[in-house]
Amino acid sequence: SLILNFEPRGTSASQTGFNLSPTMKNNKNIIMEDENEWEDIERSALMDLFNSTNGPHWLNKQNWGNPMKPLSEWAGLTVNRHNQVIKIILPSNNLSGAIPDSLYYLEALKILDLRYNQLSGPIPVSISNLSNLTQLYLHCNKLSCEIPPEISKLTQLTILDLRNNQLVGVVPTTLSNLRQLKYLGLKSNRLSAFSREINELLPWCRNVV
């Protein structure tokens, strides 16, 4: 059987609700025997998102958690030909609570759209490991704490929208690593730096708001 223990820094498996297991895939310390095994891990990561964000009260939760339905038929998901999730589109869907670290396992994810919900807590550092992510929409939530500098690892990002949250601190200078960025949304937070400083940091970014 599959056993994967995922314990993000500063948390335990019991806190995240995420407790799978084999041994080594790339730098995630997992060995996969077949695609079905990896799909089981993605399903568990997605259910961690569901359970962490008040899934029973989502406005649209069609087929979430149904073992008889492929991921392509779960509300808001798009998969590639290998059945890996490449899009999570759940705006205005009554998600509340914290974004779980276990999204780390959705390694093919290109678009994460959780805007217009009631998500709270920090942006998890683990998001920075989604190396294929091109669009990240987290605006109009209740996210707090600082923007993690590690988000600069998402070098494929073209859109990063964090507007209308409760983020604090300075804008990380590491964002200068996001050379593909075309849109950066930061307004209506409690951030220290804005406008001219960010335009100097990201001169290639056409839209900074």
Phi and psi in degrees as a GROMACS rama.xvg file:
@    title "Ramachandran Plot"
@    xaxis  label "Phi"
@    yaxis  label "Psi"
@TYPE xy
-81.848  127.248  LEU-2
-132.212  116.108  ILE-3
-135.464  120.855  LEU-4
-101.291  113.72  ASN-5
-111.593  109.984  PHE-6
-127.311  94.5085  GLU-7
-58.0122  156.849  PRO-8
-55.5609  125.732  ARG-9
85.6713  3.20649  GLY-10
-132.582  172.853  THR-11
-123.042  164.189  SER-12
-58.8534  -35.6694  ALA-13
-67.0478  -30.1342  SER-14
-74.1161  -37.2542  GLN-15
-83.4095  -23.2677  THR-16
76.7953  12.3619  GLY-17
-117.005  114.884  PHE-18
-149.87  83.9328  ASN-19
-105.016  -160.224  LEU-20
173.689  103.211  SER-21
-116.862  -144.074  PRO-22
-117.504  -26.8779  THR-23
-168.25  111.452  MET-24
-127.367  116.027  LYS-25
51.0478  -136.354  ASN-26
-87.1267  8.18362  ASN-27
-91.8579  5.53563  LYS-28
57.5533  49.6403  ASN-29
-138.175  136.993  ILE-30
-110.406  125.501  ILE-31
-102.924  134.243  MET-32
-86.683  -34.1597  GLU-33
-158.821  173.447  ASP-34
-65.6262  -31.6981  GLU-35
-63.7728  -35.3197  ASN-36
-65.8189  -41.5281  GLU-37
-67.7572  -34.5829  TRP-38
-62.3787  -37.0743  GLU-39
-59.4873  -39.5654  ASP-40
-66.7804  -42.9216  ILE-41
-63.0551  -41.0216  GLU-42
-60.027  -41.4096  ARG-43
-67.0165  -39.2322  SER-44
-64.2356  -40.2245  ALA-45
-67.0516  -38.6295  LEU-46
-68.429  -28.3929  MET-47
-65.5861  -39.9891  ASP-48
-60.6722  -46.0664  LEU-49
-58.484  -49.5552  PHE-50
-71.6465  -29.7324  ASN-51
-78.9671  -18.841  SER-52
-120.945  33.9536  THR-53
63.5777  42.7503  ASN-54
-48.7898  -41.1813  GLY-55
-58.4855  -19.6016  PRO-56
-106.78  11.0732  HIS-57
-60.8502  148.862  TRP-58
-71.2229  -36.7535  LEU-59
-129.869  109.615  ASN-60
-126.277  26.8023  LYS-61
-53.5333  124.069  GLN-62
70.6131  -1.50515  ASN-63
-63.0983  125.479  TRP-64
86.5534  -2.0993  GLY-65
-82.9158  109.983  ASN-66
-68.3239  -14.0672  PRO-67
-88.2135  -9.07562  MET-68
-106.821  135.395  LYS-69
-67.0541  157.442  PRO-70
-59.4454  -27.9766  LEU-71
-63.9444  -17.0916  SER-72
-103.367  3.21191  GLU-73
-78.5979  138.136  TRP-74
-54.7592  130.351  ALA-75
84.0936  -0.755829  GLY-76
-105.501  144.731  LEU-77
-127.407  138.147  THR-78
-120.725  162.634  VAL-79
-94.2173  -172.724  ASN-80
-69.0638  -15.1637  ARG-81
-93.2733  7.28663  HIS-82
66.8336  23.6622  ASN-83
-89.1054  141.66  GLN-84
-72.0018  125.106  VAL-85
-112.746  -15.5708  ILE-86
-140.611  135.689  LYS-87
-121.1  111.899  ILE-88
-121.099  97.3563  ILE-89
-134.184  49.9873  LEU-90
-73.369  151.315  PRO-91
50.6555  46.2849  SER-92
-120.268  15.4757  ASN-93
65.1501  34.0204  ASN-94
-75.172  135.903  LEU-95
-141.618  156.729  SER-96
102.779  -165.068  GLY-97
-95.3792  147.575  ALA-98
-74.4477  124.372  ILE-99
-78.352  151.632  PRO-100
-63.6171  -24.6794  ASP-101
-67.9439  -8.40542  SER-102
-58.4784  -19.0052  LEU-103
-46.8515  -32.2397  TYR-104
-81.4335  -6.80565  TYR-105
-88.7324  68.5449  LEU-106
-67.5098  -19.0219  GLU-107
-92.7878  -0.430444  ALA-108
-60.6966  129.611  LEU-109
-109.127  -34.7529  LYS-110
-131.233  127.201  ILE-111
-123.191  111.528  LEU-112
-122.105  101.99  ASP-113
-123.115  27.7102  LEU-114
-68.9172  160.834  ARG-115
54.7067  49.7164  TYR-116
-126.761  -157.689  ASN-117
-127.571  39.427  GLN-118
-69.9114  141.936  LEU-119
-132.976  176.824  SER-120
82.1927  -172.186  GLY-121
-79.356  161.454  PRO-122
-73.7002  119.574  ILE-123
-66.0254  135.14  PRO-124
-58.1885  -30.3836  VAL-125
-60.8805  -22.4443  SER-126
-57.9915  -28.6128  ILE-127
-65.3077  -11.8738  SER-128
-89.9179  -0.13119  ASN-129
-85.0895  77.5005  LEU-130
-67.1998  -14.8069  SER-131
-95.2939  0.839392  ASN-132
-66.8015  128.776  LEU-133
-112.836  -24.3555  THR-134
-138.747  127.466  GLN-135
-129.444  111.319  LEU-136
-113.427  107.249  TYR-137
-124.945  14.0371  LEU-138
-72.8773  157.73  HIS-139
61.5907  53.2938  CYS-140
-128.879  -156.008  ASN-141
-127.218  34.2906  LYS-142
-67.499  141.969  LEU-143
-129.166  -171.134  SER-144
70.5773  -169.649  CYS-145
-88.941  158.828  GLU-146
-70.7456  121.833  ILE-147
-65.8347  127.317  PRO-148
-56.5611  -27.0719  PRO-149
-64.3315  -12.9406  GLU-150
-62.0029  -17.4625  ILE-151
-67.3907  -11.6104  SER-152
-72.9195  -13.5055  LYS-153
-82.9824  68.4426  LEU-154
-72.0533  -8.45678  THR-155
-92.3543  -2.62912  GLN-156
-61.7186  131.2  LEU-157
-108.523  -25.809  THR-158
-132.341  126.555  ILE-159
-132.147  106.477  LEU-160
-118.135  109.768  ASP-161
-120.654  16.4272  LEU-162
-60.1781  157.258  ARG-163
54.9879  54.4918  ASN-164
-128.088  -156.609  ASN-165
-126.046  37.0568  GLN-166
-71.6913  145.356  LEU-167
-128.189  174.179  VAL-168
87.8321  -166.673  GLY-169
-93.3225  156.219  VAL-170
-74.1675  124.64  VAL-171
-61.4103  131.762  PRO-172
-66.242  -18.0121  THR-173
-64.9651  -14.0222  THR-174
-60.5088  -16.7369  LEU-175
-63.787  -12.3666  SER-176
-77.9776  -11.8362  ASN-177
-86.4418  75.8733  LEU-178
-74.0629  -14.5607  ARG-179
-94.9121  -2.78143  GLN-180
-66.4344  129.038  LEU-181
-112.406  -22.1949  LYS-182
-141.56  128.954  TYR-183
-131.063  116.418  LEU-184
-108.583  118.441  GLY-185
-131.513  -10.5333  LEU-186
-65.4211  164.603  LYS-187
59.1247  45.2737  SER-188
-126.406  -164.126  ASN-189
-119.405  43.8385  ARG-190
-86.0672  150.125  LEU-191
-80.7381  -40.9362  SER-192
-104.646  145.759  ALA-193
-160.873  -176.513  PHE-194
50.7008  -113.888  SER-195
-58.8728  -42.7322  ARG-196
-60.1793  -42.2028  GLU-197
-73.1864  -36.8298  ILE-198
-62.1027  -34.2215  ASN-199
-72.3196  -33.2112  GLU-200
-71.3287  -36.0484  LEU-201
-127.585  65.5021  LEU-202
-62.2541  -22.1009  PRO-203
-84.8942  -11.7605  TRP-204
-79.6556  116.771  CYS-205
-70.4083  -33.3022  ARG-206
-128.515  111.861  ASN-207
-120.252  116.269  VAL-208
